[in-house]
Structure formats: C-alpha cells, structure tokens
Amino acid sequence: MIMERPNLFSYATSELSQDAFICWLLEWSLPQYRQTDTKLHECAVNFIRKLFEKHGKQAPLINSVKEPLIKCDSGMQGKASRSETRSLSWR
C-alpha cells in the first residue's frame, strides 16, 4: 500500500507562498512520513528543533501539523488577518 505524501497544494491552492512551503515542510516532520522520505523528514524535524533552540526552548514531540489560524498578508505590512480554522499543534 502506498502511503499518501504531504502535498504542497493542499496548503496553497491558487498560488505558492512562503506560508504554504513552511506548512508543507512541517508536515514532513510527522512520524508517519519517516519511512516515506527519510531526508525530508529529518530536514523538517531539524528545522523545528532549530526554531525552538533559537529561542532557548526544547522542541516538543510533534503529533499534528495544521495551517496557522492567523496568517500575515504581505500586502498588509505586518497586520495579521484571520484565515480558516486550522492551527499548528504540538504535544
């Protein structure tokens, strides 16, 4: 049975964006994708680890990855706008 792989277009349906790429990369950190593509999985886990280390924190165990509830629209110059109902969550 072929396992479904993370799909970049599930995050950015009309155009590619930085947020979509980051969400796609974070999805690769999930344990079920370790065997699908070891290098992408390790890259995603290390990316998360580095983000937490940069702020003096230890990275948590990852159990799900979802789009953020609040996105920054580059046209709004840093103002946050509400998007659809998904959030990034860790255990």
N, C-alpha and C positions, 0 to 999 in steps of 0.2 A: 504494500500500500504506500502510495506517495503522499508524504506529508505536505500540506499547503505551506507555502513560504510567505513571509511578510511581503506585502505588496505596497510599493510606494504610492500607487494611485488610489489606495483606499484612504489616504490622508489628503492628497491634493488631486481632486478630480478634474479641475479645469486648467490648472497650471501648476508647475512645480514651484515649490517655495522652500525657503530655509527651514521653516517650521515642519513642513512635511518630511523633509530629509531627516531631521533630528528625530521625529516620531518614528519613522521607518527604522532608523539605526537603533533606537532604544528598544523597539520590538524584538530585534535580533538578540537582545540580552536575556530573553526568556529561556528557561531551561529546556523547553521542548525543541528549541532550534539549535541546541549544542551539536547534535549529530548531523543536522541538515547542512550546515556550513560552519565548521569549527572556527575558521579565521574571522568571519563576520561576527559570530557570537562573542569571541574573545575581544574583538575590537569594541563592540558595544558595551560589554562588561567593563573593560578598561576605561572607556570614555566616561561612564557613570562614576567609576571609582575616582578618576582624576577630578571630576567636578566636585565631588564631596571632599576630597583631600585638599583641594584649593581653598576650601572654607573651613579646614580643620575638623572635618567630620568624618565618621566612618560610614561607608556606603552600606545601606540596608540590604536585606535579601529582597530580590525582585520577584513579585508574584503576578503582576499585570502591568501593562503599559497601555495608556489611552491618551487621546489628544487632550491638551490643556483646556480648562473651562474658559480661560481668558487668554486671548491672543493679542499681540501688538501688531497693529497695522502700520506699515512703514509710512503710509500717507498721513497718518495721524500724529506723526512726530512724537512717539513715545506714549501716547494716550492708549490705555487698554480698552478694548471693545469686547463685549460678550460674544461668545460663539456657542456652538451646540454643546449638548450635555455630555462631555467626556472629560476625564481627568487622569493625570499621571498618578499612579499609586504604587507604593512600596509597602512591604510588610515590616 
